[in-house]
Amino acid sequence: MQRLNNKTCVVTGAARGIGRAIAARFHDEGAIVIVTDIDEAVGAATAAKIGCRFERLDVREEGDWSRLAGVIPVADVMVNNAGVTGFEAG
């Protein structure tokens, strides 16, 4: 049974790790998944592998959220999985 059939689900920080697993499972459950991440290359590759859409999103930037709301005006499920640690560069 596909419990999320035709539901729009946005997952932040979905290029890898837990976010990727969430996005893949939602897709398996029939959702229309939007993978978001700050890393465009890995995020787009993840979305292509899963079979869903990618949108770049830096969760720290209000402008990115505004842009996302413009292209995805309605979401049934929102998983804010992205983490901001400050250790990305090191």
PDB file of N, CA, C and O in Angstrom:
ATOM      1  N   MET A   1       0.845  -1.182   0.000  1.00  0.00           N
ATOM      2  CA  MET A   1       0.000   0.000   0.000  1.00  0.00           C
ATOM      3  C   MET A   1       0.890   1.245   0.000  1.00  0.00           C
ATOM      4  O   MET A   1       1.870   1.316   0.742  1.00  0.00           O
ATOM      5  N   GLN A   2       0.550   2.198  -0.816  1.00  0.00           N
ATOM      6  CA  GLN A   2       1.317   3.438  -0.882  1.00  0.00           C
ATOM      7  C   GLN A   2       0.614   4.497  -0.042  1.00  0.00           C
ATOM      8  O   GLN A   2      -0.358   5.111  -0.482  1.00  0.00           O
ATOM      9  N   ARG A   3       1.109   4.700   1.149  1.00  0.00           N
ATOM     10  CA  ARG A   3       0.458   5.588   2.110  1.00  0.00           C
ATOM     11  C   ARG A   3       0.590   7.067   1.786  1.00  0.00           C
ATOM     12  O   ARG A   3      -0.160   7.886   2.317  1.00  0.00           O
ATOM     13  N   LEU A   4       1.533   7.417   0.920  1.00  0.00           N
ATOM     14  CA  LEU A   4       1.733   8.825   0.580  1.00  0.00           C
ATOM     15  C   LEU A   4       1.399   9.098  -0.884  1.00  0.00           C
ATOM     16  O   LEU A   4       1.901  10.057  -1.470  1.00  0.00           O
ATOM     17  N   ASN A   5       0.563   8.268  -1.465  1.00  0.00           N
ATOM     18  CA  ASN A   5       0.237   8.372  -2.874  1.00  0.00           C
ATOM     19  C   ASN A   5      -0.196   9.788  -3.260  1.00  0.00           C
ATOM     20  O   ASN A   5      -1.174  10.318  -2.734  1.00  0.00           O
ATOM     21  N   ASN A   6       0.555  10.390  -4.191  1.00  0.00           N
ATOM     22  CA  ASN A   6       0.288  11.727  -4.732  1.00  0.00           C
ATOM     23  C   ASN A   6       0.366  12.859  -3.707  1.00  0.00           C
ATOM     24  O   ASN A   6      -0.156  13.947  -3.955  1.00  0.00           O
ATOM     25  N   LYS A   7       0.994  12.627  -2.586  1.00  0.00           N
ATOM     26  CA  LYS A   7       1.235  13.694  -1.611  1.00  0.00           C
ATOM     27  C   LYS A   7       2.569  14.354  -1.953  1.00  0.00           C
ATOM     28  O   LYS A   7       3.537  13.665  -2.275  1.00  0.00           O
ATOM     29  N   THR A   8       2.624  15.664  -1.886  1.00  0.00           N
ATOM     30  CA  THR A   8       3.861  16.384  -2.146  1.00  0.00           C
ATOM     31  C   THR A   8       4.659  16.467  -0.855  1.00  0.00           C
ATOM     32  O   THR A   8       4.182  16.986   0.154  1.00  0.00           O
ATOM     33  N   CYS A   9       5.888  15.945  -0.902  1.00  0.00           N
ATOM     34  CA  CYS A   9       6.744  15.892   0.281  1.00  0.00           C
ATOM     35  C   CYS A   9       8.076  16.579  -0.011  1.00  0.00           C
ATOM     36  O   CYS A   9       8.766  16.231  -0.969  1.00  0.00           O
ATOM     37  N   VAL A  10       8.426  17.542   0.809  1.00  0.00           N
ATOM     38  CA  VAL A  10       9.693  18.265   0.689  1.00  0.00           C
ATOM     39  C   VAL A  10      10.606  17.782   1.822  1.00  0.00           C
ATOM     40  O   VAL A  10      10.212  17.758   2.988  1.00  0.00           O
ATOM     41  N   VAL A  11      11.829  17.401   1.454  1.00  0.00           N
ATOM     42  CA  VAL A  11      12.798  16.940   2.449  1.00  0.00           C
ATOM     43  C   VAL A  11      14.055  17.798   2.316  1.00  0.00           C
ATOM     44  O   VAL A  11      14.692  17.815   1.262  1.00  0.00           O
ATOM     45  N   THR A  12      14.407  18.508   3.384  1.00  0.00           N
ATOM     46  CA  THR A  12      15.632  19.310   3.367  1.00  0.00           C
ATOM     47  C   THR A  12      16.812  18.432   3.760  1.00  0.00           C
ATOM     48  O   THR A  12      16.651  17.429   4.455  1.00  0.00           O
ATOM     49  N   GLY A  13      17.994  18.821   3.308  1.00  0.00           N
ATOM     50  CA  GLY A  13      19.190  18.053   3.634  1.00  0.00           C
ATOM     51  C   GLY A  13      19.102  16.625   3.127  1.00  0.00           C
ATOM     52  O   GLY A  13      19.531  15.689   3.802  1.00  0.00           O
ATOM     53  N   ALA A  14      18.545  16.462   1.935  1.00  0.00           N
ATOM     54  CA  ALA A  14      18.243  15.123   1.425  1.00  0.00           C
ATOM     55  C   ALA A  14      19.268  14.589   0.438  1.00  0.00           C
ATOM     56  O   ALA A  14      19.027  13.557  -0.189  1.00  0.00           O
ATOM     57  N   ALA A  15      20.402  15.256   0.280  1.00  0.00           N
ATOM     58  CA  ALA A  15      21.410  14.782  -0.665  1.00  0.00           C
ATOM     59  C   ALA A  15      22.065  13.486  -0.195  1.00  0.00           C
ATOM     60  O   ALA A  15      22.523  12.687  -1.012  1.00  0.00           O
ATOM     61  N   ARG A  16      22.107  13.280   1.104  1.00  0.00           N
ATOM     62  CA  ARG A  16      22.789  12.098   1.648  1.00  0.00           C
ATOM     63  C   ARG A  16      22.209  11.755   3.018  1.00  0.00           C
ATOM     64  O   ARG A  16      21.375  12.487   3.551  1.00  0.00           O
ATOM     65  N   GLY A  17      22.647  10.665   3.563  1.00  0.00           N
ATOM     66  CA  GLY A  17      22.314  10.273   4.926  1.00  0.00           C
ATOM     67  C   GLY A  17      20.839  10.040   5.196  1.00  0.00           C
ATOM     68  O   GLY A  17      20.121   9.472   4.374  1.00  0.00           O
ATOM     69  N   ILE A  18      20.402  10.488   6.363  1.00  0.00           N
ATOM     70  CA  ILE A  18      19.023  10.284   6.802  1.00  0.00           C
ATOM     71  C   ILE A  18      18.048  10.957   5.850  1.00  0.00           C
ATOM     72  O   ILE A  18      17.005  10.382   5.536  1.00  0.00           O
ATOM     73  N   GLY A  19      18.361  12.166   5.380  1.00  0.00           N
ATOM     74  CA  GLY A  19      17.472  12.864   4.460  1.00  0.00           C
ATOM     75  C   GLY A  19      17.253  12.087   3.181  1.00  0.00           C
ATOM     76  O   GLY A  19      16.134  12.001   2.674  1.00  0.00           O
ATOM     77  N   ARG A  20      18.334  11.521   2.664  1.00  0.00           N
ATOM     78  CA  ARG A  20      18.232  10.696   1.443  1.00  0.00           C
ATOM     79  C   ARG A  20      17.343   9.482   1.694  1.00  0.00           C
ATOM     80  O   ARG A  20      16.501   9.141   0.863  1.00  0.00           O
ATOM     81  N   ALA A  21      17.532   8.833   2.837  1.00  0.00           N
ATOM     82  CA  ALA A  21      16.721   7.656   3.172  1.00  0.00           C
ATOM     83  C   ALA A  21      15.248   8.024   3.309  1.00  0.00           C
ATOM     84  O   ALA A  21      14.379   7.276   2.860  1.00  0.00           O
ATOM     85  N   ILE A  22      14.963   9.156   3.916  1.00  0.00           N
ATOM     86  CA  ILE A  22      13.581   9.620   4.054  1.00  0.00           C
ATOM     87  C   ILE A  22      12.978   9.864   2.673  1.00  0.00           C
ATOM     88  O   ILE A  22      11.867   9.420   2.386  1.00  0.00           O
ATOM     89  N   ALA A  23      13.718  10.573   1.824  1.00  0.00           N
ATOM     90  CA  ALA A  23      13.222  10.875   0.477  1.00  0.00           C
ATOM     91  C   ALA A  23      12.948   9.594  -0.311  1.00  0.00           C
ATOM     92  O   ALA A  23      11.923   9.482  -0.984  1.00  0.00           O
ATOM     93  N   ALA A  24      13.855   8.640  -0.226  1.00  0.00           N
ATOM     94  CA  ALA A  24      13.680   7.369  -0.947  1.00  0.00           C
ATOM     95  C   ALA A  24      12.455   6.611  -0.443  1.00  0.00           C
ATOM     96  O   ALA A  24      11.682   6.065  -1.231  1.00  0.00           O
ATOM     97  N   ARG A  25      12.289   6.584   0.858  1.00  0.00           N
ATOM     98  CA  ARG A  25      11.134   5.867   1.426  1.00  0.00           C
ATOM     99  C   ARG A  25       9.822   6.542   1.050  1.00  0.00           C
ATOM    100  O   ARG A  25       8.851   5.868   0.704  1.00  0.00           O
ATOM    101  N   PHE A  26       9.789   7.872   1.117  1.00  0.00           N
ATOM    102  CA  PHE A  26       8.587   8.600   0.713  1.00  0.00           C
ATOM    103  C   PHE A  26       8.257   8.304  -0.746  1.00  0.00           C
ATOM    104  O   PHE A  26       7.093   8.104  -1.093  1.00  0.00           O
ATOM    105  N   HIS A  27       9.282   8.275  -1.602  1.00  0.00           N
ATOM    106  CA  HIS A  27       9.072   7.956  -3.010  1.00  0.00           C
ATOM    107  C   HIS A  27       8.487   6.551  -3.155  1.00  0.00           C
ATOM    108  O   HIS A  27       7.554   6.333  -3.927  1.00  0.00           O
ATOM    109  N   ASP A  28       9.044   5.606  -2.406  1.00  0.00           N
ATOM    110  CA  ASP A  28       8.526   4.231  -2.431  1.00  0.00           C
ATOM    111  C   ASP A  28       7.074   4.160  -1.980  1.00  0.00           C
ATOM    112  O   ASP A  28       6.332   3.271  -2.398  1.00  0.00           O
ATOM    113  N   GLU A  29       6.670   5.095  -1.127  1.00  0.00           N
ATOM    114  CA  GLU A  29       5.293   5.137  -0.621  1.00  0.00           C
ATOM    115  C   GLU A  29       4.364   5.929  -1.540  1.00  0.00           C
ATOM    116  O   GLU A  29       3.210   6.177  -1.191  1.00  0.00           O
ATOM    117  N   GLY A  30       4.868   6.331  -2.726  1.00  0.00           N
ATOM    118  CA  GLY A  30       4.020   6.974  -3.718  1.00  0.00           C
ATOM    119  C   GLY A  30       4.011   8.488  -3.705  1.00  0.00           C
ATOM    120  O   GLY A  30       3.230   9.108  -4.426  1.00  0.00           O
ATOM    121  N   ALA A  31       4.870   9.094  -2.892  1.00  0.00           N
ATOM    122  CA  ALA A  31       4.888  10.553  -2.784  1.00  0.00           C
ATOM    123  C   ALA A  31       5.548  11.209  -3.994  1.00  0.00           C
ATOM    124  O   ALA A  31       6.362  10.605  -4.691  1.00  0.00           O
ATOM    125  N   ILE A  32       5.172  12.454  -4.214  1.00  0.00           N
ATOM    126  CA  ILE A  32       5.873  13.339  -5.138  1.00  0.00           C
ATOM    127  C   ILE A  32       6.917  14.028  -4.264  1.00  0.00           C
ATOM    128  O   ILE A  32       6.583  14.904  -3.467  1.00  0.00           O
ATOM    129  N   VAL A  33       8.172  13.636  -4.412  1.00  0.00           N
ATOM    130  CA  VAL A  33       9.228  14.073  -3.494  1.00  0.00           C
ATOM    131  C   VAL A  33      10.061  15.173  -4.119  1.00  0.00           C
ATOM    132  O   VAL A  33      10.448  15.102  -5.285  1.00  0.00           O
ATOM    133  N   ILE A  34      10.328  16.193  -3.316  1.00  0.00           N
ATOM    134  CA  ILE A  34      11.259  17.242  -3.700  1.00  0.00           C
ATOM    135  C   ILE A  34      12.456  17.143  -2.760  1.00  0.00           C
ATOM    136  O   ILE A  34      12.356  17.448  -1.572  1.00  0.00           O
ATOM    137  N   VAL A  35      13.580  16.717  -3.308  1.00  0.00           N
ATOM    138  CA  VAL A  35      14.841  16.635  -2.575  1.00  0.00           C
ATOM    139  C   VAL A  35      15.442  18.040  -2.562  1.00  0.00           C
ATOM    140  O   VAL A  35      15.596  18.654  -3.618  1.00  0.00           O
ATOM    141  N   THR A  36      15.780  18.550  -1.391  1.00  0.00           N
ATOM    142  CA  THR A  36      16.447  19.847  -1.315  1.00  0.00           C
ATOM    143  C   THR A  36      17.757  19.689  -0.561  1.00  0.00           C
ATOM    144  O   THR A  36      17.888  18.865   0.344  1.00  0.00           O
ATOM    145  N   ASP A  37      18.721  20.505  -0.965  1.00  0.00           N
ATOM    146  CA  ASP A  37      20.018  20.479  -0.297  1.00  0.00           C
ATOM    147  C   ASP A  37      20.824  21.680  -0.764  1.00  0.00           C
ATOM    148  O   ASP A  37      20.534  22.258  -1.811  1.00  0.00           O
ATOM    149  N   ILE A  38      21.820  22.052   0.000  1.00  0.00           N
ATOM    150  CA  ILE A  38      22.726  23.122  -0.373  1.00  0.00           C
ATOM    151  C   ILE A  38      23.724  22.642  -1.434  1.00  0.00           C
ATOM    152  O   ILE A  38      24.221  23.438  -2.229  1.00  0.00           O
ATOM    153  N   ASP A  39      24.012  21.341  -1.439  1.00  0.00           N
ATOM    154  CA  ASP A  39      24.957  20.735  -2.378  1.00  0.00           C
ATOM    155  C   ASP A  39      24.218  20.348  -3.657  1.00  0.00           C
ATOM    156  O   ASP A  39      23.570  19.303  -3.721  1.00  0.00           O
ATOM    157  N   GLU A  40      24.324  21.205  -4.672  1.00  0.00           N
ATOM    158  CA  GLU A  40      23.567  21.002  -5.904  1.00  0.00           C
ATOM    159  C   GLU A  40      23.955  19.727  -6.642  1.00  0.00           C
ATOM    160  O   GLU A  40      23.077  19.009  -7.120  1.00  0.00           O
ATOM    161  N   ALA A  41      25.233  19.432  -6.747  1.00  0.00           N
ATOM    162  CA  ALA A  41      25.674  18.261  -7.516  1.00  0.00           C
ATOM    163  C   ALA A  41      25.187  16.957  -6.879  1.00  0.00           C
ATOM    164  O   ALA A  41      24.602  16.110  -7.554  1.00  0.00           O
ATOM    165  N   VAL A  42      25.429  16.808  -5.597  1.00  0.00           N
ATOM    166  CA  VAL A  42      25.032  15.576  -4.913  1.00  0.00           C
ATOM    167  C   VAL A  42      23.512  15.500  -4.788  1.00  0.00           C
ATOM    168  O   VAL A  42      22.927  14.426  -4.935  1.00  0.00           O
ATOM    169  N   GLY A  43      22.872  16.642  -4.516  1.00  0.00           N
ATOM    170  CA  GLY A  43      21.414  16.669  -4.406  1.00  0.00           C
ATOM    171  C   GLY A  43      20.729  16.280  -5.705  1.00  0.00           C
ATOM    172  O   GLY A  43      19.775  15.503  -5.705  1.00  0.00           O
ATOM    173  N   ALA A  44      21.222  16.824  -6.812  1.00  0.00           N
ATOM    174  CA  ALA A  44      20.637  16.495  -8.115  1.00  0.00           C
ATOM    175  C   ALA A  44      20.865  15.028  -8.458  1.00  0.00           C
ATOM    176  O   ALA A  44      19.981  14.376  -9.013  1.00  0.00           O
ATOM    177  N   ALA A  45      22.041  14.509  -8.133  1.00  0.00           N
ATOM    178  CA  ALA A  45      22.329  13.088  -8.391  1.00  0.00           C
ATOM    179  C   ALA A  45      21.434  12.189  -7.546  1.00  0.00           C
ATOM    180  O   ALA A  45      20.933  11.175  -8.030  1.00  0.00           O
ATOM    181  N   THR A  46      21.237  12.557  -6.297  1.00  0.00           N
ATOM    182  CA  THR A  46      20.354  11.793  -5.415  1.00  0.00           C
ATOM    183  C   THR A  46      18.938  11.788  -5.952  1.00  0.00           C
ATOM    184  O   THR A  46      18.299  10.738  -6.028  1.00  0.00           O
ATOM    185  N   ALA A  47      18.444  12.962  -6.327  1.00  0.00           N
ATOM    186  CA  ALA A  47      17.083  13.058  -6.862  1.00  0.00           C
ATOM    187  C   ALA A  47      16.925  12.219  -8.123  1.00  0.00           C
ATOM    188  O   ALA A  47      15.914  11.538  -8.298  1.00  0.00           O
ATOM    189  N   ALA A  48      17.920  12.267  -8.998  1.00  0.00           N
ATOM    190  CA  ALA A  48      17.853  11.478 -10.229  1.00  0.00           C
ATOM    191  C   ALA A  48      17.838   9.980  -9.928  1.00  0.00           C
ATOM    192  O   ALA A  48      17.100   9.224 -10.560  1.00  0.00           O
ATOM    193  N   LYS A  49      18.645   9.558  -8.972  1.00  0.00           N
ATOM    194  CA  LYS A  49      18.702   8.134  -8.616  1.00  0.00           C
ATOM    195  C   LYS A  49      17.381   7.663  -8.009  1.00  0.00           C
ATOM    196  O   LYS A  49      16.908   6.567  -8.309  1.00  0.00           O
ATOM    197  N   ILE A  50      16.796   8.489  -7.165  1.00  0.00           N
ATOM    198  CA  ILE A  50      15.523   8.126  -6.535  1.00  0.00           C
ATOM    199  C   ILE A  50      14.377   8.218  -7.537  1.00  0.00           C
ATOM    200  O   ILE A  50      13.432   7.431  -7.492  1.00  0.00           O
ATOM    201  N   GLY A  51      14.478   9.199  -8.448  1.00  0.00           N
ATOM    202  CA  GLY A  51      13.413   9.415  -9.425  1.00  0.00           C
ATOM    203  C   GLY A  51      12.484  10.540  -9.015  1.00  0.00           C
ATOM    204  O   GLY A  51      11.268  10.453  -9.181  1.00  0.00           O
ATOM    205  N   CYS A  52      13.074  11.600  -8.474  1.00  0.00           N
ATOM    206  CA  CYS A  52      12.254  12.728  -8.031  1.00  0.00           C
ATOM    207  C   CYS A  52      12.917  14.045  -8.420  1.00  0.00           C
ATOM    208  O   CYS A  52      13.904  14.062  -9.156  1.00  0.00           O
ATOM    209  N   ARG A  53      12.379  15.117  -7.934  1.00  0.00           N
ATOM    210  CA  ARG A  53      12.807  16.467  -8.299  1.00  0.00           C
ATOM    211  C   ARG A  53      13.810  17.012  -7.277  1.00  0.00           C
ATOM    212  O   ARG A  53      13.750  16.685  -6.091  1.00  0.00           O
ATOM    213  N   PHE A  54      14.733  17.849  -7.763  1.00  0.00           N
ATOM    214  CA  PHE A  54      15.696  18.510  -6.881  1.00  0.00           C
ATOM    215  C   PHE A  54      15.495  20.014  -6.940  1.00  0.00           C
ATOM    216  O   PHE A  54      15.267  20.578  -8.010  1.00  0.00           O
ATOM    217  N   GLU A  55      15.581  20.656  -5.792  1.00  0.00           N
ATOM    218  CA  GLU A  55      15.607  22.112  -5.681  1.00  0.00           C
ATOM    219  C   GLU A  55      16.716  22.474  -4.694  1.00  0.00           C
ATOM    220  O   GLU A  55      16.789  21.918  -3.599  1.00  0.00           O
ATOM    221  N   ARG A  56      17.576  23.411  -5.094  1.00  0.00           N
ATOM    222  CA  ARG A  56      18.633  23.863  -4.184  1.00  0.00           C
ATOM    223  C   ARG A  56      18.000  24.670  -3.054  1.00  0.00           C
ATOM    224  O   ARG A  56      17.127  25.507  -3.285  1.00  0.00           O
ATOM    225  N   LEU A  57      18.453  24.404  -1.832  1.00  0.00           N
ATOM    226  CA  LEU A  57      17.945  25.137  -0.679  1.00  0.00           C
ATOM    227  C   LEU A  57      19.018  25.201   0.397  1.00  0.00           C
ATOM    228  O   LEU A  57      19.523  24.177   0.857  1.00  0.00           O
ATOM    229  N   ASP A  58      19.354  26.417   0.786  1.00  0.00           N
ATOM    230  CA  ASP A  58      20.206  26.645   1.953  1.00  0.00           C
ATOM    231  C   ASP A  58      19.234  27.059   3.054  1.00  0.00           C
ATOM    232  O   ASP A  58      18.696  28.166   3.022  1.00  0.00           O
ATOM    233  N   VAL A  59      19.009  26.183   4.020  1.00  0.00           N
ATOM    234  CA  VAL A  59      17.992  26.435   5.043  1.00  0.00           C
ATOM    235  C   VAL A  59      18.288  27.664   5.891  1.00  0.00           C
ATOM    236  O   VAL A  59      17.409  28.141   6.609  1.00  0.00           O
ATOM    237  N   ARG A  60      19.513  28.187   5.822  1.00  0.00           N
ATOM    238  CA  ARG A  60      19.881  29.377   6.592  1.00  0.00           C
ATOM    239  C   ARG A  60      19.439  30.667   5.911  1.00  0.00           C
ATOM    240  O   ARG A  60      19.460  31.733   6.528  1.00  0.00           O
ATOM    241  N   GLU A  61      19.039  30.579   4.646  1.00  0.00           N
ATOM    242  CA  GLU A  61      18.755  31.769   3.851  1.00  0.00           C
ATOM    243  C   GLU A  61      17.257  31.956   3.614  1.00  0.00           C
ATOM    244  O   GLU A  61      16.622  31.131   2.957  1.00  0.00           O
ATOM    245  N   GLU A  62      16.707  33.019   4.139  1.00  0.00           N
ATOM    246  CA  GLU A  62      15.282  33.313   3.979  1.00  0.00           C
ATOM    247  C   GLU A  62      14.896  33.421   2.500  1.00  0.00           C
ATOM    248  O   GLU A  62      13.813  32.991   2.103  1.00  0.00           O
ATOM    249  N   GLY A  63      15.783  33.995   1.698  1.00  0.00           N
ATOM    250  CA  GLY A  63      15.510  34.118   0.265  1.00  0.00           C
ATOM    251  C   GLY A  63      15.331  32.774  -0.421  1.00  0.00           C
ATOM    252  O   GLY A  63      14.507  32.635  -1.325  1.00  0.00           O
ATOM    253  N   ASP A  64      16.108  31.780   0.012  1.00  0.00           N
ATOM    254  CA  ASP A  64      15.958  30.436  -0.556  1.00  0.00           C
ATOM    255  C   ASP A  64      14.597  29.851  -0.204  1.00  0.00           C
ATOM    256  O   ASP A  64      13.969  29.195  -1.035  1.00  0.00           O
ATOM    257  N   TRP A  65      14.134  30.087   1.030  1.00  0.00           N
ATOM    258  CA  TRP A  65      12.811  29.598   1.430  1.00  0.00           C
ATOM    259  C   TRP A  65      11.718  30.277   0.607  1.00  0.00           C
ATOM    260  O   TRP A  65      10.753  29.635   0.191  1.00  0.00           O
ATOM    261  N   SER A  66      11.877  31.575   0.378  1.00  0.00           N
ATOM    262  CA  SER A  66      10.898  32.312  -0.424  1.00  0.00           C
ATOM    263  C   SER A  66      10.847  31.780  -1.852  1.00  0.00           C
ATOM    264  O   SER A  66       9.770  31.596  -2.418  1.00  0.00           O
ATOM    265  N   ARG A  67      12.022  31.535  -2.427  1.00  0.00           N
ATOM    266  CA  ARG A  67      12.075  30.987  -3.779  1.00  0.00           C
ATOM    267  C   ARG A  67      11.418  29.606  -3.831  1.00  0.00           C
ATOM    268  O   ARG A  67      10.655  29.308  -4.751  1.00  0.00           O
ATOM    269  N   LEU A  68      11.722  28.761  -2.831  1.00  0.00           N
ATOM    270  CA  LEU A  68      11.131  27.420  -2.782  1.00  0.00           C
ATOM    271  C   LEU A  68       9.611  27.500  -2.683  1.00  0.00           C
ATOM    272  O   LEU A  68       8.903  26.743  -3.347  1.00  0.00           O
ATOM    273  N   ALA A  69       9.116  28.406  -1.864  1.00  0.00           N
ATOM    274  CA  ALA A  69       7.664  28.577  -1.726  1.00  0.00           C
ATOM    275  C   ALA A  69       7.032  29.020  -3.039  1.00  0.00           C
ATOM    276  O   ALA A  69       5.869  28.716  -3.303  1.00  0.00           O
ATOM    277  N   GLY A  70       7.787  29.731  -3.855  1.00  0.00           N
ATOM    278  CA  GLY A  70       7.280  30.154  -5.149  1.00  0.00           C
ATOM    279  C   GLY A  70       7.147  29.007  -6.137  1.00  0.00           C
ATOM    280  O   GLY A  70       6.227  28.994  -6.955  1.00  0.00           O
ATOM    281  N   VAL A  71       8.065  28.037  -6.066  1.00  0.00           N
ATOM    282  CA  VAL A  71       8.014  26.911  -7.001  1.00  0.00           C
ATOM    283  C   VAL A  71       7.264  25.706  -6.442  1.00  0.00           C
ATOM    284  O   VAL A  71       6.781  24.865  -7.199  1.00  0.00           O
ATOM    285  N   ILE A  72       7.167  25.625  -5.121  1.00  0.00           N
ATOM    286  CA  ILE A  72       6.406  24.555  -4.450  1.00  0.00           C
ATOM    287  C   ILE A  72       5.445  25.256  -3.481  1.00  0.00           C
ATOM    288  O   ILE A  72       5.719  25.315  -2.282  1.00  0.00           O
ATOM    289  N   PRO A  73       4.330  25.783  -3.982  1.00  0.00           N
ATOM    290  CA  PRO A  73       3.459  26.579  -3.110  1.00  0.00           C
ATOM    291  C   PRO A  73       2.689  25.765  -2.064  1.00  0.00           C
ATOM    292  O   PRO A  73       2.255  26.311  -1.050  1.00  0.00           O
ATOM    293  N   VAL A  74       2.521  24.453  -2.311  1.00  0.00           N
ATOM    294  CA  VAL A  74       1.775  23.622  -1.362  1.00  0.00           C
ATOM    295  C   VAL A  74       2.540  22.322  -1.141  1.00  0.00           C
ATOM    296  O   VAL A  74       2.940  21.659  -2.098  1.00  0.00           O
ATOM    297  N   ALA A  75       2.740  21.965   0.116  1.00  0.00           N
ATOM    298  CA  ALA A  75       3.365  20.693   0.462  1.00  0.00           C
ATOM    299  C   ALA A  75       2.498  20.011   1.509  1.00  0.00           C
ATOM    300  O   ALA A  75       2.033  20.638   2.461  1.00  0.00           O
ATOM    301  N   ASP A  76       2.291  18.720   1.314  1.00  0.00           N
ATOM    302  CA  ASP A  76       1.530  17.936   2.293  1.00  0.00           C
ATOM    303  C   ASP A  76       2.400  17.525   3.473  1.00  0.00           C
ATOM    304  O   ASP A  76       1.923  17.403   4.601  1.00  0.00           O
ATOM    305  N   VAL A  77       3.690  17.313   3.196  1.00  0.00           N
ATOM    306  CA  VAL A  77       4.633  16.894   4.228  1.00  0.00           C
ATOM    307  C   VAL A  77       5.907  17.707   4.051  1.00  0.00           C
ATOM    308  O   VAL A  77       6.399  17.882   2.936  1.00  0.00           O
ATOM    309  N   MET A  78       6.430  18.198   5.164  1.00  0.00           N
ATOM    310  CA  MET A  78       7.691  18.941   5.154  1.00  0.00           C
ATOM    311  C   MET A  78       8.592  18.337   6.220  1.00  0.00           C
ATOM    312  O   MET A  78       8.255  18.354   7.404  1.00  0.00           O
ATOM    313  N   VAL A  79       9.741  17.799   5.804  1.00  0.00           N
ATOM    314  CA  VAL A  79      10.708  17.245   6.747  1.00  0.00           C
ATOM    315  C   VAL A  79      11.924  18.159   6.738  1.00  0.00           C
ATOM    316  O   VAL A  79      12.672  18.191   5.761  1.00  0.00           O
ATOM    317  N   ASN A  80      12.125  18.899   7.821  1.00  0.00           N
ATOM    318  CA  ASN A  80      13.263  19.801   7.923  1.00  0.00           C
ATOM    319  C   ASN A  80      14.414  19.043   8.564  1.00  0.00           C
ATOM    320  O   ASN A  80      14.684  19.169   9.758  1.00  0.00           O
ATOM    321  N   ASN A  81      15.084  18.250   7.734  1.00  0.00           N
ATOM    322  CA  ASN A  81      16.150  17.367   8.169  1.00  0.00           C
ATOM    323  C   ASN A  81      17.524  18.031   8.153  1.00  0.00           C
ATOM    324  O   ASN A  81      18.433  17.570   8.844  1.00  0.00           O
ATOM    325  N   ALA A  82      17.694  19.098   7.385  1.00  0.00           N
ATOM    326  CA  ALA A  82      19.018  19.715   7.219  1.00  0.00           C
ATOM    327  C   ALA A  82      19.578  20.177   8.553  1.00  0.00           C
ATOM    328  O   ALA A  82      18.870  20.717   9.402  1.00  0.00           O
ATOM    329  N   GLY A  83      20.853  19.948   8.702  1.00  0.00           N
ATOM    330  CA  GLY A  83      21.535  20.389   9.911  1.00  0.00           C
ATOM    331  C   GLY A  83      22.569  21.444   9.576  1.00  0.00           C
ATOM    332  O   GLY A  83      23.202  21.379   8.523  1.00  0.00           O
ATOM    333  N   VAL A  84      22.745  22.396  10.439  1.00  0.00           N
ATOM    334  CA  VAL A  84      23.757  23.430  10.263  1.00  0.00           C
ATOM    335  C   VAL A  84      24.707  23.309  11.450  1.00  0.00           C
ATOM    336  O   VAL A  84      24.359  23.633  12.585  1.00  0.00           O
ATOM    337  N   THR A  85      25.922  22.833  11.153  1.00  0.00           N
ATOM    338  CA  THR A  85      26.864  22.565  12.240  1.00  0.00           C
ATOM    339  C   THR A  85      27.972  23.590  12.335  1.00  0.00           C
ATOM    340  O   THR A  85      28.527  23.806  13.413  1.00  0.00           O
ATOM    341  N   GLY A  86      28.306  24.230  11.212  1.00  0.00           N
ATOM    342  CA  GLY A  86      29.441  25.136  11.201  1.00  0.00           C
ATOM    343  C   GLY A  86      30.752  24.440  10.918  1.00  0.00           C
ATOM    344  O   GLY A  86      31.793  25.094  10.855  1.00  0.00           O
ATOM    345  N   PHE A  87      30.727  23.122  10.744  1.00  0.00           N
ATOM    346  CA  PHE A  87      31.943  22.352  10.507  1.00  0.00           C
ATOM    347  C   PHE A  87      32.095  21.915   9.055  1.00  0.00           C
ATOM    348  O   PHE A  87      32.994  21.134   8.742  1.00  0.00           O
ATOM    349  N   GLU A  88      31.238  22.399   8.167  1.00  0.00           N
ATOM    350  CA  GLU A  88      31.259  21.942   6.775  1.00  0.00           C
ATOM    351  C   GLU A  88      32.597  22.167   6.094  1.00  0.00           C
ATOM    352  O   GLU A  88      33.031  21.323   5.311  1.00  0.00           O
ATOM    353  N   ALA A  89      33.258  23.272   6.368  1.00  0.00           N
ATOM    354  CA  ALA A  89      34.509  23.598   5.696  1.00  0.00           C
ATOM    355  C   ALA A  89      35.699  22.834   6.265  1.00  0.00           C
ATOM    356  O   ALA A  89      36.726  22.723   5.597  1.00  0.00           O
ATOM    357  N   GLY A  90      35.589  22.315   7.457  1.00  0.00           N
ATOM    358  CA  GLY A  90      36.736  21.660   8.080  1.00  0.00           C
ATOM    359  C   GLY A  90      36.489  20.271   8.353  1.00  0.00           C
ATOM    360  O   GLY A  90      37.363  19.581   8.879  1.00  0.00           O
TER     361      GLY A  90
END
